[in-house]
């Protein structure tokens, strides 16, 4: 970390797209980090982003960003087909890396990135921001305390109807488009958080649209002993986005949307036992940034909440699902 302030992470933001704007805006709510620099593919774009967010340093290239000695950690917000090269660029510069979900396009790419980080003892984490949202933390606490008994079923959906734009990120194969990698990773990660990332059996159905990517899908993950997860996702289909965890003695409802819930409800033996309400002012990206800061201050190279092994297992699961569909991206 920068020597002038051992308690504040100086962030370099790699990308000036929509998600990078969200992250930069929310960094103002982080207790242990500040937006220090931004890197783009043009000086004009970097300057505008820096002005919008009060960032002191703006670079016209990603290389200049990662090579700034003042930058402690790099947030990568580019489309996922570029995550591998962007993450390796930052890691080779010796930086800690927080990389947007999905971590990469496939597990082979991720294995390469993880291997480099581990070999050089550098911090690396997938930006699965929902994992650090307070309502999800509360869900893990309820489960760890055995409040709903033995978990038997997880149900989680996430879907919206995007405008028809074949060249846009959501529907373009060249940009890793499709429901599974964009929104599907959220219900899959939620199921992994509750049941683990290693189901015994994976079943799926899919609708492949005109552009050749998955527009909506359904997954059934079977974990054995009657434990399963039913997951759905879509980018051309509006869905009810709450999540449910059913146990032998009760159930949990994640209210609103499983991506960024503001509340959760605990039911025991059919009765409402507890309500968790989150009245934060931030959008929610600050929590993952704070996790990176905590890990770096503790000398960790990965987060115990979202381990690299779990991210790898999830990516392999997504590979398995796409193989069932015969869906490949350019370059695979």
Secondary structure as GFF3:
##gff-version 3
##sequence-region A 1 332
A	DSSP	beta_strand	9	14	.	.	.	ID=ss1
A	DSSP	alpha_helix	18	26	.	.	.	ID=ss2
A	DSSP	three_ten_helix	27	29	.	.	.	ID=ss3
A	DSSP	beta_strand	33	39	.	.	.	ID=ss4
A	DSSP	alpha_helix	43	53	.	.	.	ID=ss5
A	DSSP	beta_strand	57	59	.	.	.	ID=ss6
A	DSSP	alpha_helix	62	66	.	.	.	ID=ss7
A	DSSP	beta_strand	73	76	.	.	.	ID=ss8
A	DSSP	three_ten_helix	80	82	.	.	.	ID=ss9
A	DSSP	alpha_helix	83	92	.	.	.	ID=ss10
A	DSSP	beta_strand	96	100	.	.	.	ID=ss11
A	DSSP	alpha_helix	107	119	.	.	.	ID=ss12
A	DSSP	beta_strand	124	127	.	.	.	ID=ss13
A	DSSP	three_ten_helix	129	132	.	.	.	ID=ss14
A	DSSP	alpha_helix	134	144	.	.	.	ID=ss15
A	DSSP	beta_strand	151	159	.	.	.	ID=ss16
A	DSSP	three_ten_helix	173	175	.	.	.	ID=ss17
A	DSSP	alpha_helix	179	179	.	.	.	ID=ss18
A	DSSP	pi_helix	180	184	.	.	.	ID=ss19
A	DSSP	alpha_helix	185	195	.	.	.	ID=ss20
A	DSSP	beta_strand	201	208	.	.	.	ID=ss21
A	DSSP	beta_strand	214	224	.	.	.	ID=ss22
A	DSSP	beta_strand	227	234	.	.	.	ID=ss23
A	DSSP	beta_strand	243	247	.	.	.	ID=ss24
A	DSSP	beta_strand	250	255	.	.	.	ID=ss25
A	DSSP	beta_strand	263	268	.	.	.	ID=ss26
A	DSSP	beta_strand	271	277	.	.	.	ID=ss27
A	DSSP	alpha_helix	286	297	.	.	.	ID=ss28
A	DSSP	alpha_helix	308	325	.	.	.	ID=ss29
###
